[in-house]
Amino acid sequence: MFTKGADDFTVVELKEILRQCGLNTSGAKAELIARLYDHDPSGRWLSVGDAEEGAVGGTNVDKSASDGVQSLRELELLRREKARMERELEIIRCELEATRNSPRTMASEEERPTTTMQNV
């Protein structure tokens, strides 16, 4: 048995693993990988048998599995960053809306006092 990195799998292979786990097989490659990590954070699904056998599973823990765990951590950080950015965007939208709806505090051009040059 050998272990592949998550990005080494084709979409077809990922969907087959998801099918074997009883999980949803729709979505982009990154979503499929994320779904597999959500289901099995240890990354055991990364261990595969011969391509001809199509076996899934195994307990080999090597550099690729370690990379899988690292990828899972990075994915979680990206999810958190995305959520934070979405919250900040919503705050900015609310502030913009409040600014648009607030009465103007600056006098219009007609109401401003005009300054004239005085002879010295």
C-alpha positions as CSV (number, residue, x, y, z in Angstrom):
1,M,0.0,0.0,0.0
2,F,1.0,3.6,-0.6
3,T,-0.4,6.9,0.4
4,K,-1.4,9.7,-2.0
5,G,-1.6,13.4,-1.2
6,A,-5.2,14.8,-1.4
7,D,-4.4,16.7,-4.5
8,D,-3.1,13.6,-6.2
9,F,-6.6,12.1,-6.4
10,T,-8.7,12.6,-9.5
11,V,-12.3,13.9,-9.0
12,V,-13.5,10.4,-10.1
13,E,-11.4,8.7,-7.4
14,L,-12.6,11.2,-4.8
15,K,-16.2,10.6,-5.7
16,E,-15.7,6.8,-5.5
17,I,-14.2,7.2,-2.0
18,L,-17.1,9.5,-1.0
19,R,-19.6,6.9,-2.4
20,Q,-17.9,4.2,-0.4
21,C,-18.3,6.3,2.7
22,G,-21.9,7.1,2.0
23,L,-21.3,10.8,1.5
24,N,-22.5,13.3,-1.1
25,T,-20.5,13.2,-4.3
26,S,-21.4,16.6,-5.8
27,G,-19.1,19.6,-5.8
28,A,-15.7,20.8,-6.9
29,K,-12.5,18.9,-6.1
30,A,-11.7,21.1,-3.2
31,E,-15.2,20.5,-1.7
32,L,-14.9,16.8,-2.2
33,I,-11.6,16.8,-0.3
34,A,-13.0,19.0,2.4
35,R,-16.0,16.6,2.8
36,L,-13.7,13.6,3.1
37,Y,-11.6,15.4,5.8
38,D,-14.7,16.4,7.6
39,H,-15.8,12.8,7.6
40,D,-12.3,11.4,8.5
41,P,-10.0,14.1,9.9
42,S,-7.2,11.6,10.4
43,G,-6.8,11.3,6.7
44,R,-6.9,7.5,6.6
45,W,-8.8,7.8,3.3
46,L,-5.6,9.0,1.7
47,S,-4.2,5.5,2.0
48,V,-5.1,3.5,-1.0
49,G,-4.2,0.1,-2.4
50,D,-3.2,-0.6,-6.0
51,A,-5.1,1.5,-8.5
52,E,-6.3,-1.8,-10.1
53,E,-7.8,-3.0,-6.8
54,G,-9.4,0.3,-5.9
55,A,-9.0,-0.5,-2.3
56,V,-9.6,2.3,0.2
57,G,-8.4,2.4,3.8
58,G,-5.3,1.3,5.6
59,T,-3.4,2.5,8.6
60,N,-0.1,3.6,7.1
61,V,0.9,6.9,8.5
62,D,3.7,8.6,6.5
63,K,4.6,12.0,5.2
64,S,1.6,12.2,2.9
65,A,-0.8,11.5,5.8
66,S,1.0,14.2,7.8
67,D,0.6,16.5,4.8
68,G,-3.1,15.6,4.8
69,V,-3.4,16.7,8.4
70,Q,-1.6,19.9,7.7
71,S,-3.9,20.5,4.7
72,L,-6.9,20.0,7.0
73,R,-5.5,22.6,9.4
74,E,-4.9,25.0,6.6
75,L,-8.4,24.4,5.3
76,E,-9.9,25.1,8.7
77,L,-7.9,28.4,8.9
78,L,-9.2,29.4,5.5
79,R,-12.8,28.7,6.5
80,R,-12.3,30.8,9.6
81,E,-10.7,33.6,7.5
82,K,-13.6,33.5,5.0
83,A,-16.2,33.7,7.8
84,R,-14.3,36.7,9.3
85,M,-14.1,38.4,6.0
86,E,-17.9,37.8,5.4
87,R,-18.6,39.4,8.8
88,E,-16.5,42.4,8.1
89,L,-18.1,42.8,4.7
90,E,-21.5,42.8,6.3
91,I,-20.4,45.4,8.9
92,I,-19.1,47.6,6.0
93,R,-22.4,47.2,4.1
94,C,-24.3,48.3,7.2
95,E,-22.1,51.3,7.8
96,L,-22.4,52.3,4.2
97,E,-26.2,52.0,4.4
98,A,-26.3,54.1,7.6
99,T,-24.1,56.7,6.0
100,R,-26.4,56.9,2.9
101,N,-29.5,57.3,5.1
102,S,-28.1,59.8,7.5
103,P,-28.9,63.5,7.0
104,R,-26.1,65.6,5.6
105,T,-24.3,67.6,8.3
106,M,-22.5,69.9,5.9
107,A,-24.4,73.0,4.6
108,S,-25.2,73.0,1.0
109,E,-23.4,75.4,-1.4
110,E,-26.2,78.0,-1.2
111,E,-26.2,78.1,2.6
112,R,-22.5,78.5,3.1
113,P,-21.3,82.0,3.8
114,T,-19.3,83.5,1.0
115,T,-16.0,85.0,1.7
116,T,-15.0,88.3,0.0
117,M,-11.7,89.8,-0.4
118,Q,-11.4,93.0,1.5
119,N,-9.1,95.8,0.5
120,V,-6.3,96.4,2.9
